[in-house]
Amino acid sequence: MANPLYGQNKFDNLLGDGKYLENKLALYSWNFGHLNMQAAADTTEAKSRSGITLVDGHIAESLGVGDTGAAATTLPSATYGALTVYRHSGQFDGGQNNVISCASGETFKAGSMNFQAEAQEVLHVMTPVYTSEYTPTVAIAGGTIITIAAANNTLTYTGTATNNQTHIGAEWAFFCEKEGVWTVAFRGVELGTGAVNTNLAFSTA
């Protein structure tokens, strides 16, 4: 016989996991005030090219601008309840790519992200985009629907010149709801028309 309290027990378990609950609420309210700041020496422009490794429970303020070489970023181990944030603190519009990679053997959550093009104004902070398990059929406001396959472990996008969503303050958030798998969210900041960055895609390396 099925447990009539299964749903209640599952909810109680979530409430009992303080880290998971705090970080999930932070993600969906886009309020990361409880996180620590990663050391500035580890997020310089030069470091963005040689490789920034994100840290669970921290925000990395990358000064990379993408004009002298591709940026490389590595996620920490995806442990249950982990949350890490990558913030563009440099205007990432130099034409080079940023490649964000999972740790060995780990992946991104399968689904899709519906990136909108709000085209409001320069420095407009956009509405967060979350990973959904379904794939919508219509892009929002002339944006782009990006799919994520179960085996994907790499996120790539170009710091497009003039018009993009990676102006200073744009943030990628990575939250672990299942061991070894990162759920992705993004809040862009518009430059120019706020067009979705070119070459934005998830892939398997």
ChimeraX attribute file (.defattr): number of C-alpha atoms within 10 A of each C-alpha:
attribute: neighborCount
match mode: 1-to-1
recipient: residues
	/A:1	3
	/A:2	5
	/A:3	8
	/A:4	8
	/A:5	9
	/A:6	10
	/A:7	10
	/A:8	11
	/A:9	12
	/A:10	11
	/A:11	11
	/A:12	11
	/A:13	11
	/A:14	13
	/A:15	13
	/A:16	11
	/A:17	12
	/A:18	12
	/A:19	15
	/A:20	19
	/A:21	14
	/A:22	15
	/A:23	24
	/A:24	18
	/A:25	12
	/A:26	17
	/A:27	21
	/A:28	12
	/A:29	10
	/A:30	17
	/A:31	11
	/A:32	19
	/A:33	9
	/A:34	11
	/A:35	16
	/A:36	14
	/A:37	14
	/A:38	20
	/A:39	12
	/A:40	12
	/A:41	9
	/A:42	18
	/A:43	23
	/A:44	20
	/A:45	20
	/A:46	18
	/A:47	19
	/A:48	23
	/A:49	21
	/A:50	13
	/A:51	19
	/A:52	22
	/A:53	19
	/A:54	23
	/A:55	20
	/A:56	20
	/A:57	18
	/A:58	19
	/A:59	23
	/A:60	24
	/A:61	23
	/A:62	27
	/A:63	21
	/A:64	27
	/A:65	28
	/A:66	24
	/A:67	15
	/A:68	13
	/A:69	17
	/A:70	20
	/A:71	28
	/A:72	19
	/A:73	22
	/A:74	17
	/A:75	21
	/A:76	20
	/A:77	20
	/A:78	25
	/A:79	16
	/A:80	17
	/A:81	21
	/A:82	23
	/A:83	30
	/A:84	26
	/A:85	27
	/A:86	26
	/A:87	23
	/A:88	22
	/A:89	21
	/A:90	19
	/A:91	22
	/A:92	28
	/A:93	24
	/A:94	18
	/A:95	19
	/A:96	19
	/A:97	25
	/A:98	23
	/A:99	20
	/A:100	22
	/A:101	24
	/A:102	22
	/A:103	17
	/A:104	12
	/A:105	10
	/A:106	20
	/A:107	24
	/A:108	28
	/A:109	24
	/A:110	20
	/A:111	19
	/A:112	21
	/A:113	23
	/A:114	22
	/A:115	26
	/A:116	22
	/A:117	21
	/A:118	20
	/A:119	19
	/A:120	14
	/A:121	13
	/A:122	16
	/A:123	18
	/A:124	18
	/A:125	18
	/A:126	19
	/A:127	14
	/A:128	20
	/A:129	18
	/A:130	19
	/A:131	20
	/A:132	18
	/A:133	13
	/A:134	11
	/A:135	15
	/A:136	15
	/A:137	8
	/A:138	11
	/A:139	15
	/A:140	14
	/A:141	12
	/A:142	14
	/A:143	16
	/A:144	18
	/A:145	18
	/A:146	17
	/A:147	21
	/A:148	26
	/A:149	15
	/A:150	14
	/A:151	17
	/A:152	20
	/A:153	23
	/A:154	21
	/A:155	21
	/A:156	18
	/A:157	20
	/A:158	24
	/A:159	28
	/A:160	22
	/A:161	18
	/A:162	15
	/A:163	20
	/A:164	26
	/A:165	35
	/A:166	31
	/A:167	28
	/A:168	23
	/A:169	22
	/A:170	23
	/A:171	24
	/A:172	19
	/A:173	21
	/A:174	24
	/A:175	26
	/A:176	23
	/A:177	19
	/A:178	14
	/A:179	14
	/A:180	18
	/A:181	25
	/A:182	29
	/A:183	20
	/A:184	24
	/A:185	20
	/A:186	23
	/A:187	21
	/A:188	28
	/A:189	24
	/A:190	28
	/A:191	25
	/A:192	18
	/A:193	16
	/A:194	26
	/A:195	22
	/A:196	23
	/A:197	21
	/A:198	16
	/A:199	13
	/A:200	17
	/A:201	17
	/A:202	22
	/A:203	17
	/A:204	14
	/A:205	10
